[in-house]
């Protein structure tokens, strides 16, 4: 099983390198690997929501971040990111 911190680094590298609206095989690969890591983890759901946001898939971002909040309602950044996704 992959280390989540390595996946986080790859996600941030991906976000910095590509246009937010670009959907690529690399993004899909990261999604798949994150789900394999733990699809019910609040942190994983939040990361996936962030990737959906970066790809301008705001409806998907909202769903994923809401699920992250359901799984861990104590993280303030989840609520902030949900608000930002709704704003878009």
Buried (B, 14 or more C-beta within 10 A) or exposed (E): EEEBEEBBEBBEEBBEEBEEEEEEEBBEEBBEBBBEBEEEBBBBBBBBBBBBBBBBBBEBBBBBBBBBBEBEEEBEEBEEBBEBBEEE
